[in-house]
Amino acid sequence: MRICVIGGSGFIGSRLVASLLAQEHEVTIFDRAPSALFSDRQTLADVRDLVALKQALTGCECIVQLAAEHRDDVRPASLYAEVNVGGAENIARAAASKGVRRIVFVSTAAVYGLNARNTEESASLSPVSPYSQSKARAEAIFSDWQRDEPDQRMLEILRPVVVFGEGNRGNVHNLIEQIRRRRFVMVGDGRHVKSIAYVENVVDFMLTRLSLPPGIRIHNYVDTPDYPVRELVLLIRRELGLPAEIGYSLPQWLALLIGYGCDAAAAISGRAMPINSDRVRKFCADTQVAATALEQSGFVRRYSIAEGFKRTIAALPEAPTDRRD
């Protein structure tokens, strides 16, 4: 199949492109960031450029849309709408113009809001952040695209939880590094539950969504079982060869106070801070989605969460530590 991976230079996209090529698909990348691995297959452009999108999608049979503004400290915040919503509008227009009939859209489980507990795909969306709101709007845009030709077009909406793996520099990586460097401080009691996903499993599932018949399908992506944060920390410490202990703990109210102070400092200085109130709230919230539809699809995961952490930690570069235990 001729497949265009929009956002194919990133963490998930690079792995997906490699897997698609291994299956002998004809793959191109559309991304504003240069691809470190597949520069010869890339159109270097932005999803806000409709002309470039149309050119890149000529002859394409399937689109995988991964491109997004996704950090929680993007400034100005209007970029979420410009890139994530405006980009979806452009991709839908370009796909319609070029006769592309298959789209796999990687959304986010954050569309369910904070403190989601065992949320299934049929649940109402309650996005609270500019990022999750933009993803919910993009889902609606792609759904409208499919409904314009319901008997011809296929749309898969994938809502992954936090994805981790080798080479990623997101929240899970930061947690591992804080633990490894003895800088981790638990916020709250650590009983809040976090659904997470290992990148190789996510890519494997995406590969199964490319050749489905017309229609709209929505899947949460989560690797089970779900872990409370305390247990995740202990699992990471075990893989790092550290004692099974949590260490220091900070009350949530105090962490929020510090976060508000960092918010003010960021507003005054114009510089992003490593801590902010949104990150504190997200860390202390339950983020747990149901994997019922995923299990019913018959998909079998290659890796457990523990195996994913083992592979991720093994790939880390050497880091200075001040071991005292």
SEFIVEX-508749 format. One record per residue (C-alpha): residue number from 1; residue in one letter; z, y, x. Coordinates in Angstrom, 3 decimals, padded with zeros to 6 digits, always signed. Layout:
N
NODE    i  aa        pz        py        px
NODE  NUM   a         Z         Y         X
...
END
This chain:
325
NODE    i  aa        pz        py        px
NODE    1   m  +000.000  +000.000  +000.000
NODE    2   r  -000.633  +003.573  +001.168
NODE    3   i  +002.799  +005.209  +001.128
NODE    4   c  +003.909  +008.741  +001.957
NODE    5   v  +007.572  +009.073  +002.918
NODE    6   i  +008.615  +012.666  +002.284
NODE    7   g  +011.593  +013.284  +004.524
NODE    8   g  +010.551  +010.366  +006.724
NODE    9   s  +011.888  +011.904  +009.940
NODE   10   g  +015.518  +011.647  +008.885
NODE   11   f  +018.287  +009.076  +009.115
NODE   12   i  +017.208  +006.891  +006.194
NODE   13   g  +013.532  +007.841  +006.361
NODE   14   s  +012.991  +006.713  +009.952
NODE   15   r  +014.398  +003.271  +009.176
NODE   16   l  +012.369  +003.029  +005.990
NODE   17   v  +009.137  +003.913  +007.796
NODE   18   a  +009.817  +001.258  +010.450
NODE   19   s  +010.439  -001.358  +007.761
NODE   20   l  +007.325  -000.375  +005.812
NODE   21   l  +005.192  -000.647  +008.932
NODE   22   a  +006.706  -004.058  +009.654
NODE   23   q  +005.483  -005.106  +006.207
NODE   24   e  +002.010  -003.771  +007.132
NODE   25   h  +001.932  -000.877  +004.681
NODE   26   e  -000.123  +002.174  +005.599
NODE   27   v  +002.523  +004.874  +006.065
NODE   28   t  +002.464  +008.629  +006.542
NODE   29   i  +005.384  +011.046  +006.904
NODE   30   f  +005.700  +014.500  +005.356
NODE   31   d  +008.644  +016.391  +006.850
NODE   32   r  +009.428  +019.819  +008.238
NODE   33   a  +011.437  +018.185  +011.066
NODE   34   p  +009.465  +016.415  +013.803
NODE   35   s  +009.654  +012.633  +013.763
NODE   36   a  +011.147  +011.265  +016.970
NODE   37   l  +009.573  +007.840  +016.388
NODE   38   f  +006.358  +008.306  +014.417
NODE   39   s  +004.941  +011.737  +015.288
NODE   40   d  +001.398  +010.352  +015.159
NODE   41   r  +001.831  +009.623  +011.436
NODE   42   q  +003.351  +012.947  +010.449
NODE   43   t  +002.330  +016.044  +008.548
NODE   44   l  +004.729  +018.712  +009.792
NODE   45   a  +005.277  +020.849  +006.695
NODE   46   d  +007.754  +021.876  +003.993
NODE   47   v  +007.959  +020.548  +000.420
NODE   48   r  +007.774  +024.156  -000.735
NODE   49   d  +004.153  +024.205  +000.504
NODE   50   l  +002.133  +022.833  -002.429
NODE   51   v  -001.199  +023.048  -000.604
NODE   52   a  +000.092  +020.984  +002.312
NODE   53   l  +001.572  +018.436  -000.090
NODE   54   k  -001.723  +017.967  -001.906
NODE   55   q  -003.541  +017.464  +001.382
NODE   56   a  -000.946  +014.958  +002.600
NODE   57   l  -001.056  +012.939  -000.627
NODE   58   t  -004.798  +012.423  -000.640
NODE   59   g  -005.377  +008.691  -000.993
NODE   60   c  -001.651  +007.989  -001.393
NODE   61   e  -000.531  +005.251  -003.813
NODE   62   c  +003.246  +005.644  -003.627
NODE   63   i  +005.658  +008.453  -002.725
NODE   64   v  +009.185  +007.951  -001.447
NODE   65   q  +011.007  +011.270  -001.777
NODE   66   l  +013.964  +011.639  +000.593
NODE   67   a  +013.650  +015.284  +001.638
NODE   68   a  +016.536  +017.516  +000.593
NODE   69   e  +018.937  +020.252  +001.551
NODE   70   h  +022.082  +018.141  +001.435
NODE   71   r  +024.847  +019.522  +003.649
NODE   72   d  +027.745  +021.064  +001.745
NODE   73   d  +027.689  +024.270  +003.820
NODE   74   v  +024.041  +025.318  +003.361
NODE   75   r  +023.606  +029.092  +003.268
NODE   76   p  +022.260  +030.726  +001.260
NODE   77   a  +023.174  +028.332  -001.557
NODE   78   s  +019.879  +029.215  -003.263
NODE   79   l  +018.184  +026.861  -000.771
NODE   80   y  +019.372  +023.872  -002.815
NODE   81   a  +017.277  +025.043  -005.753
NODE   82   e  +014.368  +026.245  -003.627
NODE   83   v  +013.994  +022.997  -001.667
NODE   84   n  +015.406  +020.275  -003.924
NODE   85   v  +014.221  +021.584  -007.287
NODE   86   g  +011.183  +023.530  -006.163
NODE   87   g  +010.202  +020.645  -003.903
NODE   88   a  +010.422  +018.193  -006.815
NODE   89   e  +008.202  +020.453  -008.908
NODE   90   n  +005.632  +020.608  -006.116
NODE   91   i  +005.714  +016.855  -005.484
NODE   92   a  +005.240  +016.144  -009.196
NODE   93   r  +002.306  +018.577  -009.358
NODE   94   a  +000.712  +017.200  -006.215
NODE   95   a  +001.204  +013.597  -007.371
NODE   96   a  -000.431  +014.376  -010.723
NODE   97   s  -003.289  +016.185  -008.985
NODE   98   k  -003.937  +013.317  -006.542
NODE   99   g  -003.473  +010.471  -009.004
NODE  100   v  -000.334  +009.052  -007.388
NODE  101   r  +001.322  +006.737  -009.901
NODE  102   r  +004.448  +005.576  -008.071
NODE  103   i  +007.461  +007.633  -006.998
NODE  104   v  +010.754  +006.415  -005.586
NODE  105   f  +013.180  +009.338  -005.708
NODE  106   v  +016.403  +009.162  -003.724
NODE  107   s  +018.928  +011.199  -005.699
NODE  108   t  +022.708  +010.914  -005.255
NODE  109   a  +025.762  +009.437  -006.951
NODE  110   a  +027.212  +012.960  -006.767
NODE  111   v  +025.354  +013.722  -010.026
NODE  112   y  +028.271  +011.977  -011.795
NODE  113   g  +030.753  +014.578  -010.526
NODE  114   l  +034.069  +014.218  -008.742
NODE  115   n  +036.548  +011.474  -009.595
NODE  116   a  +033.843  +009.163  -010.932
NODE  117   r  +035.323  +005.715  -011.495
NODE  118   n  +033.074  +002.649  -011.934
NODE  119   t  +030.381  +004.913  -013.338
NODE  120   e  +027.272  +003.163  -014.626
NODE  121   e  +023.758  +004.591  -014.711
NODE  122   s  +023.974  +005.305  -018.446
NODE  123   a  +026.884  +007.736  -017.956
NODE  124   s  +026.448  +011.437  -018.637
NODE  125   l  +025.766  +013.537  -015.560
NODE  126   s  +028.414  +016.074  -014.531
NODE  127   p  +027.225  +017.588  -011.245
NODE  128   v  +029.630  +020.215  -009.938
NODE  129   s  +028.130  +021.362  -006.630
NODE  130   p  +024.876  +023.267  -006.084
NODE  131   y  +023.571  +020.210  -004.221
NODE  132   s  +024.311  +017.681  -006.965
NODE  133   q  +023.095  +020.090  -009.637
NODE  134   s  +019.774  +020.440  -007.809
NODE  135   k  +019.448  +016.641  -007.585
NODE  136   a  +020.089  +016.270  -011.322
NODE  137   r  +017.397  +018.853  -012.053
NODE  138   a  +014.991  +017.055  -009.705
NODE  139   e  +015.636  +013.780  -011.567
NODE  140   a  +014.615  +015.510  -014.797
NODE  141   i  +011.429  +016.859  -013.202
NODE  142   f  +010.343  +013.437  -011.978
NODE  143   s  +011.244  +011.877  -015.326
NODE  144   d  +008.973  +014.395  -017.058
NODE  145   w  +006.211  +013.499  -014.584
NODE  146   q  +006.521  +009.816  -015.512
NODE  147   r  +006.577  +010.501  -019.256
NODE  148   d  +003.301  +012.425  -019.017
NODE  149   e  +001.581  +009.057  -018.430
NODE  150   p  +004.250  +006.477  -019.349
NODE  151   d  +001.879  +003.510  -019.339
NODE  152   q  +000.513  +004.337  -015.895
NODE  153   r  +003.352  +005.802  -013.838
NODE  154   m  +006.379  +004.173  -012.212
NODE  155   l  +009.550  +006.069  -011.299
NODE  156   e  +012.562  +004.605  -009.527
NODE  157   i  +015.593  +006.920  -009.320
NODE  158   l  +018.042  +005.715  -006.721
NODE  159   r  +021.573  +007.178  -006.718
NODE  160   p  +023.216  +006.128  -003.456
NODE  161   v  +026.821  +006.813  -002.563
NODE  162   v  +027.666  +008.004  +000.959
NODE  163   v  +025.324  +006.209  +003.367
NODE  164   f  +026.423  +005.413  +006.924
NODE  165   g  +024.923  +003.649  +009.893
NODE  166   e  +023.844  +003.883  +013.507
NODE  167   g  +022.755  +007.352  +014.550
NODE  168   n  +023.994  +009.146  +011.446
NODE  169   r  +026.031  +012.320  +011.897
NODE  170   g  +027.426  +012.594  +008.368
NODE  171   n  +030.892  +012.250  +006.880
NODE  172   v  +031.480  +008.612  +007.833
NODE  173   h  +030.432  +009.302  +011.424
NODE  174   n  +032.826  +012.245  +011.525
NODE  175   l  +035.633  +010.051  +010.196
NODE  176   i  +034.958  +007.417  +012.873
NODE  177   e  +034.880  +010.061  +015.608
NODE  178   q  +038.133  +011.658  +014.432
NODE  179   i  +039.837  +008.268  +014.498
NODE  180   r  +038.325  +007.349  +017.855
NODE  181   r  +039.422  +010.639  +019.446
NODE  182   r  +042.949  +010.513  +017.893
NODE  183   r  +042.246  +013.584  +015.771
NODE  184   f  +042.339  +011.996  +012.327
NODE  185   v  +044.933  +013.235  +009.858
NODE  186   m  +045.126  +011.568  +006.450
NODE  187   v  +045.002  +014.024  +003.548
NODE  188   g  +046.981  +012.810  +000.546
NODE  189   d  +048.223  +009.249  +000.175
NODE  190   g  +044.888  +007.595  +000.967
NODE  191   r  +044.753  +005.605  -002.258
NODE  192   h  +041.615  +007.347  -003.517
NODE  193   v  +038.650  +004.968  -003.592
NODE  194   k  +035.324  +005.632  -001.913
NODE  195   s  +032.153  +003.691  -002.605
NODE  196   i  +029.959  +003.610  +000.511
NODE  197   a  +026.678  +002.028  +001.592
NODE  198   y  +025.258  +000.748  +004.871
NODE  199   v  +021.840  +002.182  +005.661
NODE  200   e  +020.039  -001.102  +006.397
NODE  201   n  +021.048  -002.471  +002.984
NODE  202   v  +019.860  +000.719  +001.274
NODE  203   v  +016.467  +000.484  +002.984
NODE  204   d  +016.173  -003.192  +002.055
NODE  205   f  +016.730  -002.315  -001.593
NODE  206   m  +014.217  +000.538  -001.469
NODE  207   l  +011.579  -001.897  -000.247
NODE  208   t  +012.002  -003.888  -003.466
NODE  209   r  +011.256  -000.857  -005.662
NODE  210   l  +007.704  -000.066  -004.557
NODE  211   s  +005.584  -002.378  -006.700
NODE  212   l  +007.334  -002.352  -010.065
NODE  213   p  +005.384  -001.965  -013.327
NODE  214   p  +005.230  +001.426  -015.100
NODE  215   g  +008.464  +002.840  -016.463
NODE  216   i  +011.629  +004.642  -015.382
NODE  217   r  +014.393  +002.699  -013.658
NODE  218   i  +017.682  +004.071  -012.383
NODE  219   h  +019.982  +002.306  -009.945
NODE  220   n  +023.229  +003.268  -008.294
NODE  221   y  +023.347  +002.004  -004.746
NODE  222   v  +026.741  +000.869  -003.429
NODE  223   d  +027.877  -001.887  -001.105
NODE  224   t  +030.824  -003.742  -002.529
NODE  225   p  +033.772  -004.120  -002.414
NODE  226   d  +035.041  -000.554  -002.780
NODE  227   y  +037.798  +000.443  -000.387
NODE  228   p  +040.642  +002.942  -000.713
NODE  229   v  +040.465  +005.424  +002.151
NODE  230   r  +043.579  +003.917  +003.760
NODE  231   e  +041.841  +000.541  +004.018
NODE  232   l  +038.654  +002.128  +005.373
NODE  233   v  +040.683  +003.824  +008.090
NODE  234   l  +042.383  +000.532  +008.999
NODE  235   l  +039.009  -001.261  +009.058
NODE  236   i  +037.573  +001.377  +011.412
NODE  237   r  +040.652  +001.251  +013.650
NODE  238   r  +040.318  -002.530  +013.900
NODE  239   e  +036.653  -002.259  +014.942
NODE  240   l  +037.654  +000.355  +017.523
NODE  241   g  +040.348  -001.955  +018.889
NODE  242   l  +043.171  +000.338  +017.776
NODE  243   p  +046.496  -000.621  +016.183
NODE  244   a  +046.603  -001.006  +012.405
NODE  245   e  +048.341  +002.230  +011.515
NODE  246   i  +047.417  +005.378  +009.621
NODE  247   g  +049.201  +008.006  +011.685
NODE  248   y  +049.835  +011.526  +010.508
NODE  249   s  +049.442  +012.556  +006.868
NODE  250   l  +049.001  +015.972  +005.297
NODE  251   p  +049.817  +016.809  +001.656
NODE  252   q  +046.722  +017.637  -000.345
NODE  253   w  +048.042  +021.047  -001.407
NODE  254   l  +048.538  +022.059  +002.226
NODE  255   a  +045.091  +020.809  +003.243
NODE  256   l  +043.565  +022.801  +000.371
NODE  257   l  +045.416  +025.901  +001.545
NODE  258   i  +043.966  +025.440  +005.018
NODE  259   g  +040.549  +024.889  +003.449
NODE  260   y  +040.761  +028.148  +001.521
NODE  261   g  +041.654  +029.926  +004.750
NODE  262   c  +038.586  +028.446  +006.416
NODE  263   d  +036.466  +029.499  +003.411
NODE  264   a  +037.613  +033.091  +003.928
NODE  265   a  +036.975  +032.931  +007.670
NODE  266   a  +033.478  +031.559  +007.054
NODE  267   a  +032.739  +034.342  +004.553
NODE  268   i  +033.845  +037.000  +007.010
NODE  269   s  +032.213  +035.552  +010.123
NODE  270   g  +029.103  +034.109  +008.477
NODE  271   r  +029.681  +030.887  +010.407
NODE  272   a  +030.254  +027.417  +008.925
NODE  273   m  +033.690  +025.931  +009.507
NODE  274   p  +034.445  +022.236  +010.149
NODE  275   i  +036.942  +022.320  +007.265
NODE  276   n  +036.512  +023.932  +003.858
NODE  277   s  +038.085  +023.559  +000.434
NODE  278   d  +035.112  +021.611  -000.964
NODE  279   r  +035.422  +018.989  +001.761
NODE  280   v  +039.140  +018.603  +001.098
NODE  281   r  +038.540  +018.103  -002.631
NODE  282   k  +035.740  +015.624  -001.994
NODE  283   f  +037.841  +013.662  +000.482
NODE  284   c  +040.723  +013.330  -001.988
NODE  285   a  +038.570  +012.481  -005.011
NODE  286   d  +037.755  +009.001  -006.250
NODE  287   t  +034.031  +008.389  -005.739
NODE  288   q  +033.376  +004.995  -007.235
NODE  289   v  +030.206  +003.936  -009.014
NODE  290   a  +029.337  +000.636  -010.650
NODE  291   a  +026.876  -001.762  -009.050
NODE  292   t  +026.167  -003.715  -012.253
NODE  293   a  +022.447  -002.906  -012.460
NODE  294   l  +022.064  -003.537  -008.731
NODE  295   e  +023.634  -006.982  -009.049
NODE  296   q  +021.498  -007.778  -012.096
NODE  297   s  +018.351  -006.992  -010.096
NODE  298   g  +018.998  -010.053  -007.952
NODE  299   f  +019.174  -008.034  -004.734
NODE  300   v  +021.091  -009.718  -001.907
NODE  301   r  +022.640  -007.546  +000.791
NODE  302   r  +022.090  -008.570  +004.390
NODE  303   y  +025.236  -006.899  +005.707
NODE  304   s  +028.831  -006.511  +004.573
NODE  305   i  +030.585  -003.158  +004.919
NODE  306   a  +032.631  -004.565  +007.808
NODE  307   e  +029.429  -005.685  +009.558
NODE  308   g  +027.927  -002.245  +008.956
NODE  309   f  +030.909  -000.588  +010.633
NODE  310   k  +030.768  -003.045  +013.523
NODE  311   r  +027.086  -002.211  +014.131
NODE  312   t  +027.655  +001.523  +013.695
NODE  313   i  +030.606  +001.650  +016.074
NODE  314   a  +028.857  -000.550  +018.652
NODE  315   a  +026.007  +001.982  +018.770
NODE  316   l  +028.250  +004.980  +019.475
NODE  317   p  +027.967  +006.583  +022.912
NODE  318   e  +030.999  +006.511  +025.146
NODE  319   a  +033.490  +009.194  +024.183
NODE  320   p  +036.526  +010.549  +026.017
NODE  321   t  +039.820  +009.390  +024.544
NODE  322   d  +043.425  +010.111  +025.279
NODE  323   r  +044.747  +006.663  +024.394
NODE  324   r  +048.462  +006.485  +023.919
NODE  325   d  +048.564  +003.244  +021.916
END
